[in-house]
Amino acid sequence: MKKALFASTALVLTAGVAAADVTISGYGRTAVLYDENADQETFVQSRVRLNIHGTTSTDQGVDFGARFRVQWDQGDEGVDSVAPGQIYVTSNGLTVAVGNVGTAFDNAGLIYESEVGLISRSFGNPAGDFYAYESKSYADGDQLGLAVEYSVDALTARFSYVDPDQLDDSATEEFGVSVDYQWNDIALSAAAVKDGAGIEDNDQYFVGAYYTMPGTENGVGLNYLDNGDDAGDTIVLYGDYVVAPMTTVSAYVSNNDADGNETDNAFGIGAKYDLGGAYLAGSLERGYDEDLRGDFGVRFDF
C-alpha cells in the first residue's frame, strides 16, 4: 500500500518526573493544476502545513497528548488557518481523543487509497457529507468530537462521535465506526457513519480490500461506497506498480450511479518519483462530468 513518510523535529523538555516532547512536523507542496471546467483552466496551488504535537507520560506508563494544526492554502487568504485542538490519552493500544478528532469513517485505512497525483485526489473517494479532522477553524457552533481507537496485532477498530454544537440540544449528532485488518498480504477495511455531517438519515457505508504482491510494493485494490443521500454508490478498482527504481505509477477506474452524472465512469492515472527527502508527482483524471483535471508538482515532508 502507498505510504506517507513524516519526519519530525523534537524539542525535549522535562517537567517534574515526567518526560515531555513537543514535535513540529508537516509538509510543503506546490503544483500546477489543470481543470477543464474552471474559468481559469491552469493555475498554481501551494500549501504549507505545520502539525504541532505535545506529549507527556506518567509514571504508570499512560501517555497524554495535545495537537493542533496551522495550514496555509494559496487562495484562502482571510481564512483562519489555525485548526481547533485535540487532547488525547493512550495506553496499551487504546487511545481516547476529544476535540477536533479524526473520525472513524474518514480514518478507515483504505477509503482514500485510490488517490493519485501530488494533490492526492480521486473520483473514487467518498462523495457524501461526513465529519473529519478539520485543518482550518470551525465554521460556527461549539463542535465537540470524541474518538476511540484500539489496536492489537493486525486489528484496528475505531468509534467516533461528533456533536455539531454541544450547546444546542436540537443539533443532530454523527456516529461512526470502522475496522481495519491485515491478513497476510491482504488489507481489509470497513466503515459506517450514521447521520453524516449532522444530517439526519445521511447514513453511509464502505468496504475495501487491497492485495500487495509478495516481495513487492505492487498491489491492486477494490472499494465499494454507499455515499448516502443523493450521492449514489461508488465502486473503484485501483492499483500501484513500481515501473522503475523510485518511480511508481498508480491508476484507478470508478463507477458512480448518482443522478445528474454525464457519465457513470471516471478514471485517473498518476506517477510519483522519489527524490530522497522530496518527490515529484503528477496525474490526469476524467470525472463524471466528462471534464479533465490534472496536476504536476513537488512535495517535501519535514
Backbone bond lengths (Angstrom), bond angles and torsions (degrees), N, CA, C in turn:
res aa  C-N    CA-C-N  psi(-1)  N-CA   C-N-CA  omega(-1)  CA-C   N-CA-C  phi
1 M - - - 1.456 - - 1.513 110.44 -
2 K 1.324 114.01 153.05 1.452 118.76 178.15 1.509 109.58 -66.02
3 K 1.313 116.57 140.04 1.456 120.77 -177.22 1.515 109.43 -130.53
4 A 1.341 115.90 141.18 1.467 121.16 174.37 1.516 107.66 -102.56
5 L 1.329 116.23 134.37 1.456 121.70 -178.70 1.520 108.57 -105.51
6 F 1.328 116.14 129.86 1.458 121.08 -178.68 1.532 109.15 -123.25
7 A 1.326 116.29 124.42 1.466 121.17 176.20 1.515 108.04 -102.22
8 S 1.322 117.28 144.86 1.460 122.25 -175.62 1.518 111.09 -123.33
9 T 1.346 116.10 147.42 1.459 123.04 172.42 1.517 107.28 -106.60
10 A 1.344 118.44 120.48 1.460 121.72 -172.37 1.516 111.22 -108.48
11 L 1.333 115.93 137.73 1.454 123.86 170.53 1.519 105.90 -111.74
12 V 1.336 118.07 112.74 1.448 121.63 -174.00 1.526 109.47 -93.27
13 L 1.331 115.68 123.76 1.446 122.39 -178.50 1.525 108.85 -118.32
14 T 1.327 118.16 168.06 1.452 121.84 173.39 1.507 108.86 -131.03
15 A 1.355 115.73 144.43 1.458 121.71 179.04 1.516 107.13 -144.41
16 G 1.327 117.55 101.78 1.447 121.17 -177.11 1.519 109.43 64.27
17 V 1.355 115.33 -130.88 1.458 120.07 -178.92 1.522 111.24 -92.62
18 A 1.330 117.89 -4.51 1.462 120.87 -177.26 1.518 110.13 -94.32
19 A 1.331 115.86 144.73 1.463 121.18 176.47 1.514 108.56 -97.58
20 A 1.333 117.72 128.99 1.459 122.28 -177.99 1.516 109.65 -117.35
21 D 1.325 115.65 143.48 1.455 121.67 177.37 1.519 108.93 -127.69
22 V 1.316 116.14 137.77 1.455 122.34 171.99 1.520 107.09 -122.40
23 T 1.317 116.52 123.02 1.458 120.43 -179.17 1.520 110.13 -121.12
24 I 1.304 114.91 146.56 1.460 122.38 173.76 1.522 107.10 -122.12
25 S 1.318 116.46 122.23 1.460 121.51 178.58 1.522 108.54 -135.80
26 G 1.298 116.50 175.83 1.456 119.67 178.53 1.502 112.04 157.02
27 Y 1.331 115.32 -157.12 1.461 119.91 178.34 1.518 110.77 -159.50
28 G 1.307 114.79 163.19 1.452 122.47 171.34 1.519 108.70 -127.18
29 R 1.304 116.91 144.93 1.460 120.39 178.34 1.521 109.63 -150.29
30 T 1.312 115.16 153.36 1.457 121.08 172.49 1.512 108.37 -149.47
31 A 1.326 116.31 140.39 1.460 120.45 -174.34 1.520 110.68 -150.32
32 V 1.304 114.62 152.26 1.459 121.95 168.35 1.523 107.45 -90.83
33 L 1.318 116.75 124.93 1.456 122.16 -178.90 1.524 110.44 -109.64
34 Y 1.324 114.94 145.67 1.461 121.38 173.66 1.519 108.32 -124.41
35 D 1.342 116.68 131.02 1.462 121.59 177.81 1.523 108.20 -139.30
36 E 1.315 115.55 109.88 1.461 121.17 -176.16 1.523 111.87 -63.09
37 N 1.332 117.52 -23.13 1.457 121.60 -175.73 1.527 112.65 -94.42
38 A 1.333 118.42 -1.27 1.467 121.43 -177.56 1.525 111.27 -90.75
39 D 1.350 116.43 156.09 1.460 120.76 176.31 1.528 110.16 -61.62
40 Q 1.330 115.84 -44.57 1.462 121.56 173.94 1.529 106.40 -104.37
41 E 1.322 117.61 105.66 1.462 120.88 -169.65 1.524 112.84 -68.68
42 T 1.339 117.85 -33.45 1.464 121.56 -177.28 1.519 109.52 -121.67
43 F 1.333 116.81 129.27 1.460 121.26 -178.54 1.522 108.86 -156.05
44 V 1.345 115.89 168.72 1.461 122.25 -179.08 1.527 108.95 -105.29
45 Q 1.321 116.20 134.21 1.460 121.50 176.92 1.521 108.71 -125.29
46 S 1.344 116.72 130.37 1.458 121.48 -179.64 1.524 110.00 -129.69
47 R 1.343 115.31 156.10 1.465 120.92 178.18 1.518 109.30 -146.86
48 V 1.348 115.57 141.70 1.460 122.94 169.08 1.529 106.76 -126.74
49 R 1.337 116.48 126.58 1.464 121.42 -179.10 1.523 109.83 -125.49
50 L 1.349 116.07 133.75 1.457 122.72 173.89 1.528 108.51 -122.40
51 N 1.333 116.67 123.84 1.455 122.60 173.54 1.531 108.09 -103.81
52 I 1.319 116.99 120.43 1.464 122.02 -179.45 1.526 108.07 -108.91
53 H 1.328 115.37 121.46 1.461 121.10 -167.80 1.522 109.34 -135.46
54 G 1.324 116.61 121.89 1.457 121.31 178.26 1.518 110.98 -118.99
55 T 1.345 117.30 137.34 1.457 121.53 -179.84 1.525 110.49 -136.19
56 T 1.322 114.72 156.64 1.454 121.43 172.27 1.525 108.29 -149.26
57 S 1.336 116.45 154.63 1.460 121.46 -178.17 1.518 110.06 -123.15
58 T 1.326 116.28 140.37 1.456 120.78 177.57 1.528 110.19 -86.21
59 D 1.330 115.97 169.45 1.462 120.26 177.99 1.524 111.80 -63.61
60 Q 1.337 116.74 -21.82 1.457 120.97 179.88 1.527 113.05 -87.31
61 G 1.333 117.57 2.25 1.452 121.05 177.28 1.511 114.75 85.16
62 V 1.330 117.47 15.99 1.467 121.48 176.13 1.525 108.57 -92.03
63 D 1.325 117.28 131.22 1.459 122.64 -178.78 1.519 110.92 -100.58
64 F 1.341 116.09 131.57 1.457 122.64 174.04 1.528 108.12 -113.71
65 G 1.319 116.06 147.81 1.458 118.79 179.65 1.515 112.68 -151.61
66 A 1.328 114.94 162.08 1.461 122.55 175.44 1.517 107.72 -144.01
67 R 1.327 116.66 145.08 1.463 119.65 -179.41 1.526 110.46 -150.06
68 F 1.306 114.57 153.07 1.456 121.13 168.30 1.515 108.56 -153.74
69 R 1.297 116.78 172.96 1.459 122.27 -172.01 1.521 110.58 -131.11
70 V 1.320 115.47 141.64 1.459 122.47 171.07 1.526 106.86 -117.42
71 Q 1.309 117.58 126.68 1.471 120.33 -174.71 1.522 111.19 -142.07
72 W 1.332 114.68 134.00 1.475 121.63 173.92 1.514 108.71 -116.18
73 D 1.324 115.53 128.04 1.458 122.59 173.79 1.515 108.61 -118.75
74 Q 1.319 115.82 130.78 1.461 119.69 179.06 1.527 109.72 -58.07
75 G 1.331 115.42 131.34 1.456 120.14 -178.92 1.517 113.51 96.72
76 D 1.357 117.22 -8.26 1.461 120.92 -179.14 1.521 112.21 -103.23
77 E 1.329 117.83 24.36 1.455 120.53 179.04 1.526 110.19 -55.96
78 G 1.330 115.81 136.19 1.456 120.27 -178.20 1.512 113.26 93.61
79 V 1.339 118.02 -13.83 1.456 121.84 177.44 1.528 108.76 -87.08
80 D 1.333 117.32 135.31 1.467 121.23 179.29 1.523 108.31 -66.29
81 S 1.332 117.14 115.42 1.448 122.16 -172.23 1.525 113.37 -95.89
82 V 1.344 118.25 6.56 1.464 121.34 177.75 1.524 108.47 -96.82
83 A 1.330 115.93 119.94 1.449 120.53 -177.37 1.525 111.14 -75.72
84 P 1.330 118.43 151.47 1.460 120.34 170.63 1.530 110.19 -59.35
85 G 1.320 116.71 153.92 1.458 121.18 -174.55 1.516 113.73 -85.76
86 Q 1.335 114.09 170.10 1.456 122.52 176.97 1.528 108.38 -138.47
87 I 1.323 116.86 139.34 1.463 123.34 175.63 1.520 107.54 -122.97
88 Y 1.345 117.05 137.73 1.456 118.96 -177.33 1.525 111.03 -145.02
89 V 1.327 115.28 163.45 1.455 123.37 174.17 1.521 107.49 -134.90
90 T 1.343 116.68 140.16 1.462 119.82 -177.43 1.520 110.38 -140.80
91 S 1.337 114.88 142.29 1.459 120.85 178.98 1.522 109.25 -162.75
92 N 1.337 116.60 132.99 1.465 122.46 174.58 1.526 112.87 52.13
93 G 1.323 116.33 43.34 1.458 121.15 176.11 1.509 115.35 85.46
94 L 1.329 118.66 -5.05 1.470 122.50 -179.72 1.517 109.70 -106.42
95 T 1.339 116.48 127.51 1.462 122.36 178.23 1.518 109.48 -125.18
96 V 1.333 115.94 130.80 1.464 122.04 176.10 1.526 107.80 -122.15
97 A 1.334 116.60 125.79 1.462 122.07 -176.98 1.515 110.62 -125.75
98 V 1.340 116.68 146.79 1.465 122.46 175.35 1.524 108.46 -130.45
99 G 1.325 115.07 152.72 1.464 120.22 179.52 1.513 110.84 108.16
100 N 1.309 115.37 -134.39 1.465 122.38 178.88 1.529 107.88 -83.71
101 V 1.320 117.13 89.53 1.460 121.42 -170.82 1.525 111.32 -103.15
102 G 1.334 115.12 154.86 1.455 120.92 166.82 1.512 108.05 -76.77
103 T 1.325 118.04 124.81 1.459 120.90 -173.99 1.526 111.22 -82.23
104 A 1.333 115.27 160.04 1.461 120.81 -177.00 1.526 111.44 -61.20
105 F 1.324 118.07 -42.61 1.459 120.85 -177.71 1.521 110.59 -67.41
106 D 1.312 117.31 -47.60 1.466 121.47 -177.58 1.517 112.03 -67.34
107 N 1.340 118.47 -26.19 1.456 122.13 -177.57 1.522 114.01 -93.84
108 A 1.323 117.95 3.89 1.464 120.13 176.97 1.532 109.45 -55.54
109 G 1.327 116.53 135.80 1.460 121.29 -166.04 1.513 117.05 -59.24
110 L 1.339 118.89 -32.52 1.462 120.81 -173.44 1.525 113.46 -112.89
111 I 1.312 117.76 3.69 1.458 119.43 -168.58 1.535 113.11 -65.89
112 Y 1.353 117.36 -26.21 1.468 121.33 178.76 1.536 112.17 -112.40
113 E 1.320 118.04 15.37 1.455 120.35 -170.04 1.526 113.87 -70.20
114 S 1.332 118.87 -13.70 1.468 120.67 179.72 1.526 112.89 -84.67
115 E 1.333 118.61 1.65 1.460 121.05 -176.20 1.524 112.02 -65.39
116 V 1.340 114.94 147.94 1.466 121.93 179.19 1.533 109.02 -132.59
117 G 1.345 115.53 162.68 1.454 121.14 172.90 1.505 114.44 83.83
118 L 1.329 115.60 177.67 1.461 121.62 -179.36 1.515 111.81 -70.94
119 I 1.322 118.46 -38.62 1.457 122.74 -178.49 1.528 111.00 -77.06
120 S 1.322 117.22 -13.55 1.469 123.06 179.29 1.525 110.61 60.50
121 R 1.342 115.42 76.29 1.457 121.34 179.90 1.516 109.49 -129.69
122 S 1.334 115.81 160.27 1.454 121.23 175.44 1.519 108.66 -163.82
123 F 1.326 116.71 139.00 1.459 120.70 172.50 1.525 111.01 -76.19
124 G 1.334 116.92 -3.09 1.450 121.56 172.68 1.513 113.43 -91.63
125 N 1.344 117.82 2.72 1.457 122.07 177.19 1.526 111.16 -71.60
126 P 1.338 118.17 165.31 1.465 120.14 174.56 1.518 111.32 -55.32
127 A 1.336 115.65 138.28 1.459 120.82 -177.68 1.525 112.55 -109.18
128 G 1.330 117.93 -6.61 1.455 121.59 -179.49 1.520 112.30 -87.59
129 D 1.321 115.78 176.89 1.466 122.47 178.81 1.527 109.82 -97.63
130 F 1.336 115.88 131.33 1.457 121.65 176.28 1.525 108.12 -160.66
131 Y 1.322 116.45 161.13 1.458 120.73 179.58 1.528 110.82 -78.37
132 A 1.344 115.25 152.30 1.459 122.83 177.14 1.527 107.10 -150.74
133 Y 1.324 116.01 175.33 1.465 119.41 174.06 1.525 108.55 -58.78
134 E 1.320 117.16 131.55 1.466 122.63 -175.89 1.519 110.01 -98.39
135 S 1.347 116.41 120.50 1.467 121.18 -179.50 1.517 112.89 -82.48
136 K 1.319 117.62 -15.86 1.457 121.75 178.17 1.535 108.91 -119.69
137 S 1.307 118.38 -175.14 1.460 120.90 -179.46 1.525 110.21 -69.73
138 Y 1.350 115.86 156.62 1.458 120.47 174.77 1.525 109.92 -65.79
139 A 1.332 115.66 146.54 1.458 119.45 179.85 1.525 110.87 -65.39
140 D 1.342 117.39 -45.33 1.457 121.08 178.89 1.526 108.22 -167.94
141 G 1.310 116.32 173.35 1.454 121.77 176.72 1.523 113.10 77.38
142 D 1.333 115.42 169.01 1.460 123.14 179.33 1.533 107.50 -101.12
143 Q 1.321 116.29 73.77 1.472 121.27 -174.95 1.526 110.27 -70.10
144 L 1.328 115.90 137.98 1.457 121.89 179.19 1.519 109.53 -131.36
145 G 1.322 116.20 129.36 1.455 121.21 176.89 1.515 111.17 -118.69
146 L 1.336 115.65 148.68 1.461 123.18 173.89 1.518 107.28 -133.16
147 A 1.334 117.15 129.66 1.463 121.37 -179.92 1.524 109.28 -133.27
148 V 1.338 115.13 136.91 1.459 122.06 177.48 1.528 107.68 -125.09
149 E 1.329 116.80 130.88 1.468 121.72 178.33 1.519 109.48 -133.63
150 Y 1.333 115.03 135.22 1.464 119.71 178.29 1.525 108.63 -130.91
151 S 1.327 116.53 126.54 1.462 122.66 -179.77 1.514 109.93 -121.54
152 V 1.338 116.13 132.18 1.455 122.11 175.15 1.523 107.85 -147.60
153 D 1.314 116.07 122.66 1.466 121.73 -178.05 1.529 109.91 53.27
154 A 1.337 117.84 -120.89 1.468 121.72 -175.22 1.520 113.12 -92.67
155 L 1.340 117.78 6.27 1.461 122.07 -174.56 1.518 111.35 -112.04
156 T 1.338 116.44 134.32 1.460 122.36 171.34 1.519 108.36 -130.81
157 A 1.324 116.80 125.38 1.463 122.03 179.24 1.524 109.23 -120.87
158 R 1.340 117.12 143.67 1.457 122.04 -176.88 1.530 110.63 -135.43
159 F 1.322 114.19 149.49 1.466 122.25 171.20 1.525 107.50 -137.91
160 S 1.319 116.65 141.14 1.468 119.29 176.98 1.519 110.84 -142.42
161 Y 1.324 113.28 153.41 1.465 122.87 179.17 1.519 107.29 -139.36
162 V 1.335 117.01 132.57 1.461 121.42 177.50 1.523 108.86 -131.53
163 D 1.327 115.24 125.33 1.461 122.20 172.85 1.524 106.79 -103.86
164 P 1.344 119.01 114.38 1.464 120.65 -177.10 1.521 113.59 -58.20
165 D 1.344 116.73 -30.70 1.466 120.96 178.35 1.520 107.28 -155.45
166 Q 1.334 116.68 100.60 1.464 119.99 -175.89 1.519 113.06 -69.11
167 L 1.338 117.56 -9.36 1.456 121.50 177.41 1.520 112.00 -94.93
168 D 1.333 117.28 0.06 1.470 122.57 -178.96 1.532 108.02 -120.78
169 D 1.335 116.67 108.70 1.460 121.29 -176.47 1.528 112.80 -66.10
170 S 1.329 117.20 -18.58 1.465 119.77 -177.10 1.528 112.82 -86.91
171 A 1.338 117.65 -5.83 1.468 120.63 -177.93 1.524 110.39 -68.97
172 T 1.329 116.41 136.87 1.464 121.69 177.58 1.521 109.65 -83.23
173 E 1.328 117.16 130.81 1.453 122.82 -175.01 1.528 111.09 -95.89
174 E 1.334 115.94 149.38 1.459 121.96 178.73 1.530 110.02 -103.72
175 F 1.338 116.66 136.95 1.457 122.82 175.28 1.528 108.69 -123.36
176 G 1.325 116.69 137.74 1.461 120.09 -179.72 1.514 112.11 -141.15
177 V 1.350 116.40 151.34 1.463 123.05 174.34 1.520 108.32 -139.31
178 S 1.335 116.60 151.60 1.463 120.65 173.08 1.516 109.35 -155.08
179 V 1.344 115.79 154.71 1.455 122.99 179.73 1.516 108.25 -139.31
180 D 1.340 116.62 134.01 1.469 122.94 173.03 1.523 108.38 -121.83
181 Y 1.354 115.32 141.91 1.458 119.36 179.74 1.524 109.27 -145.46
182 Q 1.320 116.45 132.45 1.465 122.40 177.66 1.524 109.04 -102.12
183 W 1.322 116.53 114.74 1.462 122.17 -179.00 1.529 108.52 -117.43
184 N 1.331 115.43 100.64 1.460 120.99 -175.05 1.530 109.84 55.05
185 D 1.329 118.84 -117.85 1.470 121.64 -179.06 1.528 112.85 -95.19
186 I 1.333 116.72 10.64 1.459 121.07 -176.95 1.522 109.85 -114.93
187 A 1.327 115.99 125.04 1.463 121.91 173.53 1.525 108.32 -98.47
188 L 1.329 116.21 131.34 1.462 122.64 179.73 1.518 109.23 -118.17
189 S 1.325 116.47 143.61 1.464 120.71 -176.84 1.523 109.61 -149.02
190 A 1.336 116.64 139.94 1.463 122.07 177.11 1.519 108.87 -147.22
191 A 1.338 116.25 149.68 1.467 120.50 -178.39 1.519 110.33 -156.79
192 A 1.323 115.37 156.40 1.463 121.88 175.21 1.515 108.80 -148.22
193 V 1.329 115.69 148.54 1.465 120.82 176.77 1.521 108.22 -137.78
194 K 1.329 115.81 135.57 1.467 122.51 179.06 1.512 109.04 -108.06
195 D 1.333 116.12 132.64 1.471 122.51 -179.65 1.526 110.77 56.74
196 G 1.331 116.33 51.15 1.454 122.69 -177.64 1.517 112.47 -52.50
197 A 1.354 116.30 136.08 1.466 123.96 179.63 1.523 112.24 58.69
198 G 1.342 117.45 24.34 1.453 120.43 179.56 1.511 113.70 72.61
199 I 1.332 117.11 21.54 1.465 122.31 178.19 1.529 107.91 -101.78
200 E 1.314 116.75 118.96 1.455 121.05 -175.39 1.525 111.75 -59.89
201 D 1.332 116.55 132.33 1.465 125.69 178.65 1.532 112.95 69.12
202 N 1.331 117.79 12.40 1.464 121.06 176.17 1.539 108.35 -87.25
203 D 1.338 115.42 73.70 1.456 121.60 -176.63 1.527 110.30 -95.81
204 Q 1.353 116.04 139.79 1.463 121.17 -176.18 1.526 110.22 -137.65
205 Y 1.356 115.32 154.17 1.457 121.03 -176.33 1.531 109.92 -139.05
206 F 1.334 115.30 154.15 1.461 121.10 179.71 1.521 110.18 -148.60
207 V 1.348 116.17 138.81 1.463 122.18 169.26 1.530 107.10 -138.68
208 G 1.329 116.69 144.41 1.462 120.06 -179.55 1.511 111.74 -155.86
209 A 1.328 115.12 158.91 1.465 121.72 177.17 1.520 108.44 -146.30
210 Y 1.339 115.85 146.54 1.465 121.87 179.77 1.524 108.53 -139.05
211 Y 1.327 115.77 128.00 1.459 121.56 -179.95 1.520 109.52 -109.95
212 T 1.335 116.62 123.26 1.461 122.73 176.42 1.524 109.22 -101.32
213 M 1.320 116.20 124.48 1.453 119.87 -178.81 1.524 110.24 -65.53
214 P 1.341 118.75 130.93 1.471 121.79 -174.55 1.524 112.25 -54.44
215 G 1.341 115.37 134.04 1.447 121.54 177.15 1.508 115.13 76.92
216 T 1.344 117.77 8.17 1.464 121.29 -178.57 1.524 109.73 -135.10
217 E 1.330 115.28 174.60 1.458 121.56 170.61 1.520 110.86 -104.32
218 N 1.334 117.13 11.04 1.458 121.73 179.49 1.526 109.69 -84.99
219 G 1.320 115.88 143.88 1.449 118.50 -179.44 1.511 112.74 -163.61
220 V 1.342 114.44 169.93 1.457 121.57 179.61 1.523 108.15 -140.09
221 G 1.344 116.47 142.63 1.452 120.83 -177.57 1.517 112.47 -136.79
222 L 1.320 114.94 161.30 1.461 121.98 178.94 1.528 108.41 -140.58
223 N 1.336 116.98 125.25 1.466 123.00 179.76 1.516 110.50 -121.71
224 Y 1.335 115.36 146.68 1.468 122.22 171.72 1.516 108.69 -128.04
225 L 1.339 117.25 131.83 1.460 122.44 179.35 1.519 110.71 -130.35
226 D 1.329 115.51 126.49 1.456 122.06 165.44 1.523 105.51 -94.52
227 N 1.333 116.95 106.72 1.459 122.41 -169.61 1.525 114.49 -84.84
228 G 1.327 117.96 0.15 1.458 120.11 176.62 1.514 113.11 72.49
229 D 1.328 115.38 172.58 1.471 123.74 177.65 1.534 111.68 40.01
230 D 1.326 117.52 -122.72 1.464 121.37 -174.91 1.524 112.66 -110.10
231 A 1.352 117.87 18.80 1.464 120.53 -175.74 1.525 113.49 -90.25
232 G 1.323 118.13 -2.45 1.455 121.21 175.71 1.519 113.53 74.42
233 D 1.338 114.69 179.32 1.465 121.86 176.48 1.527 109.20 -102.92
234 T 1.326 116.08 145.59 1.465 121.45 -178.64 1.515 109.97 -124.95
235 I 1.331 115.50 133.73 1.463 122.87 169.62 1.525 106.92 -120.02
236 V 1.337 117.09 129.86 1.465 119.92 -178.17 1.523 109.59 -133.93
237 L 1.329 115.32 128.95 1.466 123.46 173.86 1.522 107.37 -107.09
238 Y 1.338 117.95 130.84 1.451 120.65 -174.10 1.521 110.50 -147.55
239 G 1.335 115.51 163.99 1.448 118.93 179.67 1.510 112.48 -163.51
240 D 1.330 115.21 166.35 1.465 123.49 -179.66 1.526 108.46 -133.35
241 Y 1.331 115.87 140.45 1.469 119.64 -179.13 1.524 109.32 -144.31
242 V 1.333 116.22 127.38 1.462 122.00 176.79 1.527 107.88 -81.29
243 V 1.326 116.52 108.70 1.463 120.64 -174.36 1.519 112.33 -90.81
244 A 1.329 117.22 -19.53 1.461 122.65 -179.41 1.525 106.79 -162.26
245 P 1.327 118.97 164.95 1.457 120.01 177.56 1.525 111.74 -53.29
246 M 1.343 115.82 126.94 1.464 124.13 177.29 1.527 113.37 68.86
247 T 1.337 118.54 11.60 1.464 121.74 -178.15 1.525 109.73 -126.26
248 T 1.338 116.27 120.75 1.458 122.23 -179.40 1.519 109.67 -122.44
249 V 1.331 115.88 133.51 1.464 122.37 174.41 1.521 108.30 -106.97
250 S 1.329 116.44 132.45 1.464 122.73 178.38 1.527 108.87 -124.30
251 A 1.330 116.07 146.70 1.463 119.95 -179.15 1.524 109.49 -151.40
252 Y 1.326 115.67 158.65 1.464 120.72 175.93 1.518 110.01 -151.24
253 V 1.330 115.83 159.21 1.455 123.84 168.45 1.515 106.77 -136.03
254 S 1.337 116.94 131.42 1.460 120.77 -175.25 1.518 110.72 -129.51
255 N 1.325 115.03 156.02 1.457 122.40 178.04 1.519 108.51 -130.54
256 N 1.338 116.70 129.27 1.455 122.58 178.63 1.524 108.52 -134.36
257 D 1.356 116.69 132.17 1.464 120.70 -173.16 1.525 113.55 -103.45
258 A 1.336 117.62 23.82 1.464 120.05 -179.73 1.526 111.00 -65.97
259 D 1.338 115.61 144.33 1.464 120.16 174.97 1.519 109.33 -63.83
260 G 1.305 116.91 142.89 1.451 121.31 177.81 1.505 114.52 97.47
261 N 1.340 118.91 -10.88 1.461 120.62 175.83 1.523 110.62 -66.90
262 E 1.316 116.80 138.33 1.459 120.54 171.51 1.525 110.18 -69.37
263 T 1.325 116.36 -33.75 1.458 123.52 175.11 1.520 107.66 -145.26
264 D 1.322 116.73 150.75 1.460 120.39 179.04 1.519 112.60 -85.11
265 N 1.334 118.37 -5.44 1.460 121.86 -174.18 1.526 111.19 -115.29
266 A 1.325 115.45 137.50 1.464 122.46 175.50 1.520 108.08 -135.31
267 F 1.320 116.05 159.07 1.466 118.85 -179.90 1.520 109.73 -152.38
268 G 1.321 115.35 162.28 1.456 120.34 177.68 1.510 110.79 -156.63
269 I 1.320 115.57 154.14 1.460 122.00 175.90 1.517 108.16 -141.21
270 G 1.319 116.66 140.77 1.449 120.94 -179.58 1.513 111.49 -144.50
271 A 1.323 115.64 163.30 1.466 121.55 178.59 1.518 108.94 -138.74
272 K 1.343 115.35 149.12 1.455 122.21 -178.81 1.516 109.08 -136.13
273 Y 1.343 116.67 131.94 1.465 122.06 179.00 1.520 108.90 -121.68
274 D 1.325 116.48 119.61 1.454 122.98 -176.61 1.525 110.27 -80.88
275 L 1.344 116.29 120.68 1.460 121.61 179.12 1.522 112.22 -93.37
276 G 1.337 117.24 -5.27 1.454 120.46 -173.81 1.517 109.96 79.30
277 G 1.333 118.10 91.44 1.454 122.54 -174.77 1.516 113.47 94.77
278 A 1.314 117.11 -10.70 1.466 123.91 176.69 1.525 107.05 -160.59
279 Y 1.327 116.40 170.61 1.463 118.40 175.69 1.523 110.91 -151.61
280 L 1.321 114.14 151.23 1.456 122.87 171.96 1.527 108.28 -97.09
281 A 1.319 116.93 142.58 1.457 120.12 178.99 1.521 109.40 -151.98
282 G 1.323 115.32 154.36 1.454 121.32 177.52 1.510 110.37 -157.33
283 S 1.323 116.63 164.56 1.461 120.83 -179.29 1.518 110.43 -156.48
284 L 1.324 114.64 163.24 1.457 123.31 171.82 1.524 107.23 -141.42
285 E 1.357 116.34 129.23 1.458 121.45 -177.67 1.531 110.72 -134.43
286 R 1.333 114.93 151.54 1.468 120.61 169.44 1.519 107.56 -121.83
287 G 1.346 115.99 127.53 1.453 120.81 -173.57 1.508 113.87 -95.60
288 Y 1.325 115.22 -173.06 1.465 121.86 -178.55 1.525 112.26 -71.72
289 D 1.344 116.89 -12.11 1.463 120.95 173.99 1.524 111.63 -92.24
290 E 1.347 116.65 4.68 1.467 124.77 178.95 1.528 112.42 68.05
291 D 1.337 117.66 14.59 1.456 121.71 175.19 1.529 109.84 -96.04
292 L 1.339 115.23 154.28 1.460 121.64 179.99 1.525 110.73 -97.00
293 R 1.322 115.53 147.94 1.461 121.27 169.85 1.529 107.85 -143.07
294 G 1.331 115.95 153.88 1.456 119.18 -178.74 1.512 111.27 -158.62
295 D 1.339 115.77 169.12 1.454 120.56 176.80 1.522 109.49 -151.79
296 F 1.332 114.76 157.17 1.461 121.23 173.14 1.513 108.13 -156.18
297 G 1.349 116.34 129.53 1.453 118.74 -179.71 1.517 112.42 -176.57
298 V 1.338 115.31 -161.84 1.449 122.28 -175.14 1.530 109.65 -131.58
299 R 1.339 114.90 146.44 1.463 121.15 177.32 1.529 109.25 -138.38
300 F 1.344 115.24 143.29 1.451 120.97 174.06 1.526 108.69 -133.85
301 D 1.322 116.28 140.97 1.472 122.31 179.15 1.528 108.94 -106.13
302 F 1.327 115.99 151.40 1.465 119.65 177.41 1.525 109.37 -145.23
